[in-house]
Amino acid sequence: MRKLWNTFCLNAKRQERCGSFALGPSPLNHVSAQFENRQNTPPDILSKAIAFLREWETAHTALDQRPRIKPPQVPIQLSAPSIITCNTDAAWNKDSGEAGLAWIFKDQSGAEVSRGCQHQLHVSSPLMAEALAIRAALGHAVSLNINTIWLRSDCKGLVQSITVNQRSVELYGVLSDIESIVASSFSFFYVSFVSRSVNGPADAWAKNSLCTKLSVMGSGPH
């Protein structure tokens, strides 16, 4: 009897340390109260303990099997006339740690609205350069009073990080800035991946910024 009781306590304590009792009170506390009741015999205590633990495990399993909530759909059509598309890209020099950041804004007809580029020092990786390009593009969009934007990047990992709000240690600060800008300045924001073949103009603009150390923010069509 004592061996069975010790085994039950050990398993219950493990579940407590793992935070598994979010569904309700710990079965260990419940059974301890039964144990302290001198009117209950040891077989009664063990029987109640097993029944209570089985009931708790059944409820926990049912909770884990609930269908996952799907992410919300895009609230408006991406072809809406008010939405500005923005293609971003970055070029990075590993030896110098320099990067050229670039972005191009277009309306739904495909006409260029504006563009910008920024030469950046002390950039740790090509992924960081891509993230800095997106942050700079959003800042430029705010200055142009653009509040509905469809952001497109050829960096799939970065797009995924923004979409699922997954922040690595390296990108934590920049991604936090991006989230803050979007929340405070945009009524509509969407980000998606595009292939490099489609992102050619932004890529060429980024490489030009890196080579010439050019930084500029346009105010109108080019």
MIDOSE-1310 file (N, C-alpha, C; in nm, 2 decimals, decimal comma, always signed):
residues 222
mrkl	+0,08/-0,12/+0,00/+0,00/+0,00/+0,00/+0,09/+0,13/+0,00; +0,19/+0,13/+0,09/+0,28/+0,24/+0,10/+0,35/+0,26/-0,04; +0,39/+0,15/-0,10/+0,46/+0,16/-0,23/+0,38/+0,22/-0,33; +0,25/+0,18/-0,34/+0,15/+0,24/-0,44/+0,13/+0,38/-0,41
wntf	+0,12/+0,42/-0,29/+0,09/+0,56/-0,25/+0,21/+0,65/-0,29; +0,34/+0,60/-0,27/+0,46/+0,67/-0,30/+0,47/+0,69/-0,46; +0,43/+0,59/-0,53/+0,43/+0,60/-0,68/+0,33/+0,70/-0,73; +0,21/+0,71/-0,67/+0,11/+0,80/-0,71/+0,16/+0,95/-0,68
clna	+0,22/+0,97/-0,56/+0,27/+1,10/-0,52/+0,38/+1,15/-0,62; +0,47/+1,05/-0,66/+0,58/+1,09/-0,74/+0,53/+1,13/-0,88; +0,43/+1,06/-0,94/+0,37/+1,10/-1,07/+0,30/+1,23/-1,06; +0,23/+1,25/-0,95/+0,15/+1,38/-0,93/+0,24/+1,50/-0,92
krqe	+0,35/+1,48/-0,85/+0,45/+1,59/-0,83/+0,52/+1,63/-0,96; +0,55/+1,52/-1,04/+0,60/+1,55/-1,18/+0,51/+1,63/-1,26; +0,38/+1,60/-1,26/+0,28/+1,68/-1,34/+0,27/+1,82/-1,29; +0,28/+1,84/-1,15/+0,28/+1,97/-1,10/+0,39/+2,06/-1,15
rcgs	+0,52/+2,00/-1,15/+0,63/+2,07/-1,19/+0,62/+2,11/-1,34; +0,55/+2,03/-1,42/+0,54/+2,05/-1,56/+0,42/+2,15/-1,59; +0,36/+2,20/-1,49/+0,25/+2,29/-1,51/+0,12/+2,23/-1,57; +0,10/+2,10/-1,54/-0,01/+2,02/-1,60/-0,14/+2,04/-1,53
falg	-0,14/+2,12/-1,42/-0,27/+2,13/-1,35/-0,34/+2,26/-1,37; -0,32/+2,31/-1,49/-0,39/+2,43/-1,52/-0,54/+2,41/-1,53; -0,58/+2,28/-1,55/-0,72/+2,25/-1,56/-0,79/+2,26/-1,43; -0,72/+2,25/-1,32/-0,79/+2,24/-1,19/-0,70/+2,21/-1,08
pspl	-0,75/+2,19/-0,96/-0,66/+2,16/-0,85/-0,58/+2,03/-0,87; -0,46/+2,03/-0,80/-0,37/+1,91/-0,81/-0,44/+1,79/-0,75; -0,43/+1,68/-0,82/-0,49/+1,55/-0,76/-0,41/+1,52/-0,63; -0,28/+1,56/-0,62/-0,21/+1,53/-0,50/-0,27/+1,60/-0,38
nhvs	-0,31/+1,72/-0,40/-0,37/+1,80/-0,29/-0,50/+1,73/-0,25; -0,58/+1,69/-0,35/-0,71/+1,63/-0,32/-0,69/+1,50/-0,24; -0,59/+1,42/-0,28/-0,58/+1,29/-0,22/-0,51/+1,30/-0,08; -0,43/+1,40/-0,07/-0,37/+1,43/+0,07/-0,47/+1,46/+0,17
aqfe	-0,58/+1,53/+0,12/-0,68/+1,57/+0,22/-0,76/+1,44/+0,26; -0,77/+1,35/+0,16/-0,84/+1,22/+0,19/-0,75/+1,14/+0,29; -0,62/+1,15/+0,27/-0,53/+1,07/+0,36/-0,53/+1,12/+0,50; -0,55/+1,25/+0,52/-0,55/+1,31/+0,65/-0,68/+1,28/+0,72
nrqn	-0,78/+1,24/+0,65/-0,91/+1,20/+0,71/-0,90/+1,06/+0,77; -0,89/+1,06/+0,91/-0,87/+0,93/+0,98/-0,98/+0,83/+0,96; -1,09/+0,87/+0,91/-1,21/+0,78/+0,89/-1,19/+0,70/+0,77; -1,10/+0,74/+0,68/-1,08/+0,66/+0,55/-0,98/+0,55/+0,58
tppd	-1,00/+0,43/+0,53/-0,91/+0,33/+0,54/-0,81/+0,34/+0,42; -0,69/+0,28/+0,43/-0,59/+0,29/+0,32/-0,65/+0,24/+0,18; -0,72/+0,13/+0,18/-0,78/+0,09/+0,05/-0,87/+0,19/-0,01; -0,95/+0,26/+0,08/-1,04/+0,37/+0,03/-0,97/+0,48/-0,02
ilsk	-0,86/+0,52/+0,04/-0,78/+0,63/+0,00/-0,72/+0,61/-0,14; -0,66/+0,49/-0,16/-0,60/+0,45/-0,28/-0,71/+0,44/-0,39; -0,82/+0,39/-0,36/-0,93/+0,38/-0,46/-0,97/+0,51/-0,51; -0,99/+0,61/-0,41/-1,03/+0,74/-0,45/-0,92/+0,82/-0,53
aiaf	-0,80/+0,79/-0,49/-0,69/+0,85/-0,56/-0,68/+0,81/-0,71; -0,70/+0,68/-0,73/-0,69/+0,63/-0,87/-0,81/+0,69/-0,95; -0,93/+0,69/-0,89/-1,05/+0,74/-0,96/-1,03/+0,89/-0,99; -0,98/+0,97/-0,90/-0,97/+1,11/-0,92/-0,86/+1,14/-1,03
lrew	-0,75/+1,06/-1,03/-0,65/+1,08/-1,13/-0,69/+1,04/-1,27; -0,77/+0,94/-1,28/-0,82/+0,89/-1,41/-0,92/+1,00/-1,46; -1,00/+1,06/-1,37/-1,10/+1,16/-1,41/-1,02/+1,28/-1,47; -0,91/+1,32/-1,39/-0,84/+1,44/-1,44/-0,77/+1,41/-1,57
etah	-0,71/+1,29/-1,59/-0,64/+1,26/-1,71/-0,74/+1,26/-1,83; -0,86/+1,21/-1,81/-0,96/+1,21/-1,92/-0,99/+1,35/-1,96; -1,01/+1,44/-1,86/-1,04/+1,58/-1,90/-0,92/+1,65/-1,97; -0,80/+1,62/-1,92/-0,68/+1,68/-1,99/-0,66/+1,63/-2,13
tald	-0,69/+1,50/-2,16/-0,68/+1,45/-2,29/-0,78/+1,51/-2,38; -0,90/+1,53/-2,33/-1,01/+1,60/-2,41/-0,97/+1,74/-2,45; -0,91/+1,81/-2,36/-0,86/+1,95/-2,39/-0,76/+1,95/-2,49; -0,66/+1,86/-2,49/-0,55/+1,86/-2,58/-0,60/+1,82/-2,72
qrpr	-0,72/+1,75/-2,73/-0,77/+1,71/-2,86/-0,86/+1,81/-2,93; -0,88/+1,92/-2,86/-0,97/+2,02/-2,92/-0,91/+2,07/-3,05; -0,99/+2,10/-3,15/-0,94/+2,16/-3,28/-0,87/+2,29/-3,26; -0,76/+2,31/-3,33/-0,69/+2,43/-3,32/-0,76/+2,54/-3,39
ikpp	-0,75/+2,66/-3,34/-0,82/+2,78/-3,40/-0,74/+2,83/-3,52; -0,80/+2,84/-3,63/-0,73/+2,88/-3,75/-0,71/+3,03/-3,74; -0,59/+3,08/-3,80/-0,57/+3,22/-3,80/-0,67/+3,30/-3,88; -0,70/+3,42/-3,84/-0,80/+3,50/-3,91/-0,76/+3,52/-4,06
qvpi	-0,86/+3,53/-4,15/-0,83/+3,55/-4,29/-0,80/+3,70/-4,31; -0,74/+3,73/-4,42/-0,71/+3,87/-4,46/-0,84/+3,94/-4,46; -0,85/+4,05/-4,39/-0,98/+4,12/-4,37/-1,03/+4,19/-4,50; -0,94/+4,23/-4,59/-0,99/+4,29/-4,72/-0,91/+4,23/-4,83
qlsa	-0,97/+4,24/-4,95/-0,90/+4,19/-5,07/-0,77/+4,26/-5,10; -0,67/+4,18/-5,13/-0,54/+4,24/-5,16/-0,54/+4,32/-5,29; -0,64/+4,31/-5,37/-0,65/+4,39/-5,49/-0,73/+4,52/-5,47; -0,76/+4,55/-5,35/-0,83/+4,68/-5,32/-0,75/+4,80/-5,37
psii	-0,81/+4,89/-5,43/-0,73/+5,01/-5,49/-0,65/+5,08/-5,39; -0,69/+5,08/-5,26/-0,62/+5,16/-5,16/-0,49/+5,10/-5,11; -0,47/+4,97/-5,14/-0,35/+4,90/-5,09/-0,23/+4,93/-5,17; -0,12/+4,96/-5,11/+0,01/+4,99/-5,17/+0,09/+4,86/-5,15
tcnt	+0,15/+4,81/-5,26/+0,25/+4,70/-5,24/+0,39/+4,76/-5,22; +0,46/+4,68/-5,14/+0,60/+4,72/-5,12/+0,69/+4,60/-5,12; +0,78/+4,60/-5,22/+0,88/+4,50/-5,23/+1,01/+4,54/-5,17; +1,06/+4,46/-5,08/+1,19/+4,49/-5,01/+1,30/+4,39/-5,04
daaw	+1,42/+4,44/-5,02/+1,53/+4,34/-5,04/+1,66/+4,41/-4,97; +1,76/+4,33/-4,96/+1,88/+4,37/-4,89/+2,00/+4,30/-4,96; +2,11/+4,37/-4,96/+2,24/+4,32/-5,01/+2,34/+4,33/-4,89; +2,42/+4,23/-4,86/+2,50/+4,23/-4,74/+2,65/+4,19/-4,78
nkds	+2,74/+4,26/-4,73/+2,88/+4,23/-4,74/+2,94/+4,17/-4,62; +2,97/+4,04/-4,62/+3,02/+3,97/-4,50/+3,15/+4,02/-4,45; +3,24/+4,07/-4,53/+3,37/+4,11/-4,49/+3,36/+4,25/-4,42; +3,28/+4,34/-4,47/+3,27/+4,47/-4,40/+3,16/+4,48/-4,31
geag	+3,06/+4,39/-4,31/+2,94/+4,41/-4,23/+2,85/+4,52/-4,27; +2,87/+4,56/-4,40/+2,78/+4,67/-4,45/+2,66/+4,60/-4,52; +2,56/+4,68/-4,54/+2,44/+4,63/-4,61/+2,37/+4,74/-4,69; +2,31/+4,71/-4,80/+2,23/+4,80/-4,87/+2,08/+4,76/-4,86
lawi	+2,00/+4,84/-4,81/+1,86/+4,81/-4,79/+1,77/+4,89/-4,89; +1,67/+4,82/-4,94/+1,60/+4,88/-5,05/+1,45/+4,84/-5,05; +1,36/+4,93/-5,09/+1,22/+4,90/-5,10/+1,16/+4,99/-5,21; +1,05/+4,93/-5,27/+0,98/+5,00/-5,38/+0,83/+4,99/-5,36
fkdq	+0,77/+5,11/-5,36/+0,62/+5,11/-5,34/+0,55/+5,12/-5,48; +0,44/+5,05/-5,49/+0,36/+5,05/-5,62/+0,22/+5,05/-5,58; +0,14/+5,11/-5,67/-0,01/+5,10/-5,65/-0,06/+4,98/-5,72; -0,19/+4,96/-5,72/-0,25/+4,84/-5,77/-0,24/+4,83/-5,92
sgae	-0,22/+4,94/-5,99/-0,20/+4,94/-6,13/-0,06/+4,90/-6,17; +0,03/+4,89/-6,07/+0,17/+4,86/-6,10/+0,26/+4,98/-6,12; +0,20/+5,10/-6,11/+0,28/+5,22/-6,12/+0,36/+5,25/-5,99; +0,48/+5,29/-6,01/+0,57/+5,31/-5,89/+0,52/+5,44/-5,82
vsrg	+0,50/+5,43/-5,69/+0,46/+5,54/-5,61/+0,58/+5,62/-5,55; +0,68/+5,54/-5,50/+0,80/+5,59/-5,44/+0,90/+5,48/-5,42; +1,02/+5,51/-5,38/+1,12/+5,41/-5,34/+1,22/+5,47/-5,24; +1,29/+5,38/-5,18/+1,39/+5,43/-5,09/+1,50/+5,33/-5,07
cqhq	+1,62/+5,37/-5,02/+1,73/+5,28/-4,99/+1,81/+5,34/-4,88; +1,88/+5,25/-4,81/+1,96/+5,30/-4,70/+2,09/+5,21/-4,69; +2,20/+5,28/-4,68/+2,33/+5,21/-4,65/+2,35/+5,20/-4,50; +2,37/+5,08/-4,46/+2,37/+5,05/-4,31/+2,51/+4,98/-4,28
lhvs	+2,56/+5,03/-4,17/+2,69/+4,97/-4,11/+2,66/+4,87/-4,00; +2,76/+4,79/-3,97/+2,75/+4,70/-3,86/+2,63/+4,61/-3,86; +2,61/+4,54/-3,97/+2,49/+4,45/-3,99/+2,55/+4,31/-3,97; +2,48/+4,23/-3,88/+2,54/+4,10/-3,83/+2,52/+3,99/-3,93
splm	+2,42/+3,99/-4,02/+2,39/+3,88/-4,10/+2,30/+3,92/-4,22; +2,28/+3,84/-4,32/+2,19/+3,88/-4,43/+2,05/+3,88/-4,38; +2,01/+3,79/-4,29/+1,88/+3,79/-4,23/+1,85/+3,92/-4,16; +1,94/+3,97/-4,08/+1,93/+4,10/-4,02/+1,91/+4,21/-4,12
aeal	+1,99/+4,21/-4,23/+1,97/+4,31/-4,33/+1,83/+4,31/-4,39; +1,78/+4,19/-4,41/+1,64/+4,19/-4,47/+1,54/+4,24/-4,37; +1,56/+4,22/-4,24/+1,47/+4,27/-4,14/+1,48/+4,42/-4,13; +1,60/+4,47/-4,14/+1,62/+4,62/-4,13/+1,56/+4,69/-4,25
aira	+1,56/+4,62/-4,37/+1,50/+4,67/-4,49/+1,35/+4,69/-4,47; +1,29/+4,59/-4,41/+1,14/+4,60/-4,38/+1,11/+4,71/-4,28; +1,19/+4,72/-4,18/+1,16/+4,82/-4,08/+1,18/+4,96/-4,15; +1,28/+4,98/-4,23/+1,30/+5,11/-4,29/+1,19/+5,14/-4,39
algh	+1,14/+5,04/-4,46/+1,04/+5,06/-4,56/+0,91/+5,10/-4,49; +0,88/+5,04/-4,38/+0,76/+5,08/-4,30/+0,77/+5,22/-4,25; +0,89/+5,26/-4,20/+0,91/+5,39/-4,16/+0,89/+5,49/-4,27; +0,94/+5,46/-4,39/+0,92/+5,55/-4,51/+0,77/+5,56/-4,54
avsl	+0,70/+5,44/-4,54/+0,56/+5,44/-4,57/+0,48/+5,53/-4,48; +0,51/+5,53/-4,35/+0,45/+5,62/-4,25/+0,47/+5,76/-4,29; +0,59/+5,80/-4,33/+0,62/+5,94/-4,37/+0,54/+5,98/-4,50; +0,50/+5,88/-4,58/+0,42/+5,91/-4,70/+0,27/+5,90/-4,68
nint	+0,23/+5,88/-4,55/+0,09/+5,87/-4,51/+0,03/+5,74/-4,57; +0,11/+5,64/-4,59/+0,05/+5,51/-4,64/+0,01/+5,43/-4,52; -0,12/+5,39/-4,51/-0,16/+5,31/-4,40/-0,22/+5,18/-4,43; -0,22/+5,15/-4,56/-0,26/+5,01/-4,60/-0,15/+4,96/-4,69
iwlr	-0,09/+4,85/-4,65/+0,03/+4,80/-4,72/+0,04/+4,65/-4,73; +0,08/+4,61/-4,85/+0,11/+4,46/-4,87/+0,26/+4,45/-4,89; +0,33/+4,40/-4,79/+0,47/+4,39/-4,79/+0,51/+4,25/-4,85; +0,61/+4,26/-4,94/+0,66/+4,14/-5,01/+0,81/+4,13/-5,01
sdck	+0,86/+4,01/-4,96/+1,00/+3,99/-4,94/+1,04/+3,85/-5,00; +1,16/+3,84/-5,05/+1,21/+3,71/-5,10/+1,28/+3,63/-4,99; +1,27/+3,67/-4,87/+1,33/+3,60/-4,75/+1,22/+3,53/-4,68; +1,21/+3,40/-4,71/+1,10/+3,32/-4,66/+1,10/+3,31/-4,51
glvq	+1,22/+3,29/-4,45/+1,23/+3,27/-4,31/+1,18/+3,39/-4,23; +1,22/+3,51/-4,29/+1,18/+3,64/-4,22/+1,02/+3,66/-4,23; +0,97/+3,63/-4,35/+0,82/+3,64/-4,37/+0,75/+3,55/-4,27; +0,80/+3,43/-4,25/+0,74/+3,34/-4,15/+0,75/+3,39/-4,01
sitv	+0,87/+3,44/-3,98/+0,88/+3,50/-3,84/+0,79/+3,61/-3,81; +0,76/+3,70/-3,91/+0,67/+3,81/-3,89/+0,52/+3,75/-3,88; +0,49/+3,65/-3,97/+0,36/+3,60/-3,98/+0,31/+3,53/-3,85; +0,40/+3,45/-3,79/+0,37/+3,37/-3,67/+0,42/+3,44/-3,54
nqrs	+0,48/+3,56/-3,56/+0,53/+3,63/-3,44/+0,64/+3,55/-3,37; +0,73/+3,50/-3,44/+0,84/+3,41/-3,39/+0,97/+3,49/-3,39; +1,02/+3,53/-3,28/+1,14/+3,62/-3,27/+1,26/+3,54/-3,22; +1,37/+3,54/-3,31/+1,49/+3,49/-3,26/+1,56/+3,59/-3,18
vely	+1,67/+3,55/-3,11/+1,74/+3,64/-3,02/+1,80/+3,76/-3,11; +1,86/+3,72/-3,22/+1,92/+3,82/-3,31/+1,83/+3,92/-3,36; +1,71/+3,88/-3,40/+1,61/+3,97/-3,46/+1,51/+4,03/-3,36; +1,52/+4,00/-3,24/+1,41/+4,03/-3,14/+1,38/+4,18/-3,14
gvls	+1,48/+4,27/-3,14/+1,46/+4,41/-3,13/+1,40/+4,47/-3,26; +1,45/+4,42/-3,37/+1,40/+4,48/-3,50/+1,26/+4,43/-3,52; +1,23/+4,30/-3,50/+1,09/+4,25/-3,51/+0,99/+4,32/-3,42; +1,04/+4,35/-3,30/+0,96/+4,42/-3,20/+0,92/+4,56/-3,26
dies	+1,02/+4,63/-3,32/+1,00/+4,76/-3,38/+0,90/+4,75/-3,49; +0,91/+4,65/-3,58/+0,82/+4,63/-3,69/+0,68/+4,61/-3,64; +0,66/+4,53/-3,53/+0,53/+4,51/-3,48/+0,47/+4,64/-3,42; +0,55/+4,72/-3,36/+0,51/+4,84/-3,30/+0,46/+4,94/-3,41
ivas	+0,54/+4,95/-3,52/+0,51/+5,04/-3,63/+0,38/+5,00/-3,69; +0,36/+4,87/-3,72/+0,24/+4,82/-3,78/+0,12/+4,85/-3,69; +0,13/+4,82/-3,56/+0,02/+4,84/-3,47/-0,03/+4,98/-3,46; +0,07/+5,08/-3,47/+0,04/+5,22/-3,44/+0,01/+5,30/-3,57
sfsf	+0,05/+5,25/-3,69/+0,04/+5,33/-3,81/-0,04/+5,27/-3,92; -0,08/+5,14/-3,92/-0,14/+5,08/-4,03/-0,28/+5,03/-4,00; -0,37/+5,06/-4,09/-0,51/+5,00/-4,07/-0,51/+4,86/-4,14; -0,42/+4,84/-4,23/-0,41/+4,71/-4,30/-0,27/+4,68/-4,32
fyvs	-0,22/+4,56/-4,29/-0,09/+4,51/-4,31/-0,09/+4,36/-4,35; -0,02/+4,33/-4,45/-0,01/+4,19/-4,49/+0,13/+4,17/-4,55; +0,19/+4,05/-4,52/+0,33/+4,02/-4,56/+0,33/+3,89/-4,63; +0,40/+3,88/-4,74/+0,40/+3,75/-4,81/+0,54/+3,73/-4,88
fvsr	+0,57/+3,61/-4,92/+0,69/+3,57/-4,98/+0,68/+3,58/-5,13; +0,78/+3,64/-5,20/+0,79/+3,64/-5,34/+0,92/+3,58/-5,39; +0,93/+3,52/-5,50/+1,05/+3,47/-5,55/+1,15/+3,58/-5,59; +1,27/+3,54/-5,60/+1,38/+3,64/-5,63/+1,36/+3,69/-5,78
svng	+1,31/+3,61/-5,86/+1,29/+3,65/-6,00/+1,18/+3,76/-6,01; +1,09/+3,77/-5,92/+0,99/+3,87/-5,92/+1,04/+4,00/-5,84; +1,14/+3,98/-5,76/+1,19/+4,09/-5,68/+1,32/+4,15/-5,73; +1,34/+4,14/-5,86/+1,46/+4,19/-5,93/+1,49/+4,34/-5,91
pada	+1,39/+4,43/-5,93/+1,41/+4,57/-5,91/+1,46/+4,61/-5,77; +1,40/+4,55/-5,67/+1,44/+4,58/-5,53/+1,58/+4,53/-5,50; +1,61/+4,41/-5,56/+1,74/+4,35/-5,54/+1,85/+4,44/-5,60; +1,82/+4,49/-5,73/+1,92/+4,57/-5,79/+1,94/+4,71/-5,72
wakn	+1,83/+4,76/-5,66/+1,83/+4,88/-5,59/+1,91/+4,87/-5,46; +1,90/+4,75/-5,40/+1,97/+4,72/-5,27/+2,12/+4,71/-5,30; +2,16/+4,64/-5,41/+2,30/+4,62/-5,44/+2,36/+4,76/-5,48; +2,29/+4,84/-5,55/+2,34/+4,98/-5,58/+2,36/+5,06/-5,45
slct	+2,28/+5,05/-5,35/+2,29/+5,12/-5,23/+2,42/+5,07/-5,15; +2,44/+4,94/-5,16/+2,56/+4,88/-5,09/+2,69/+4,93/-5,16; +2,69/+4,93/-5,29/+2,81/+4,96/-5,37/+2,84/+5,11/-5,36; +2,74/+5,19/-5,37/+2,76/+5,34/-5,37/+2,74/+5,41/-5,24
klsv	+2,71/+5,33/-5,13/+2,68/+5,38/-5,00/+2,57/+5,49/-5,00; +2,47/+5,46/-5,09/+2,36/+5,56/-5,11/+2,25/+5,53/-5,01; +2,19/+5,65/-4,96/+2,08/+5,64/-4,87/+1,98/+5,75/-4,92; +1,86/+5,72/-4,96/+1,77/+5,81/-5,01/+1,62/+5,77/-4,98
mgsg	+1,53/+5,86/-4,96/+1,39/+5,83/-4,94/+1,32/+5,92/-5,04; +1,26/+5,86/-5,14/+1,19/+5,94/-5,24/+1,05/+5,99/-5,19; +1,00/+6,09/-5,25/+0,87/+6,14/-5,21/+0,77/+6,13/-5,32; +0,81/+6,08/-5,44/+0,71/+6,07/-5,55/+0,75/+5,96/-5,64
ph	+0,67/+5,94/-5,75/+0,70/+5,84/-5,85/+0,84/+5,86/-5,92; +0,90/+5,75/-5,96/+1,03/+5,75/-6,03/+1,01/+5,70/-6,17
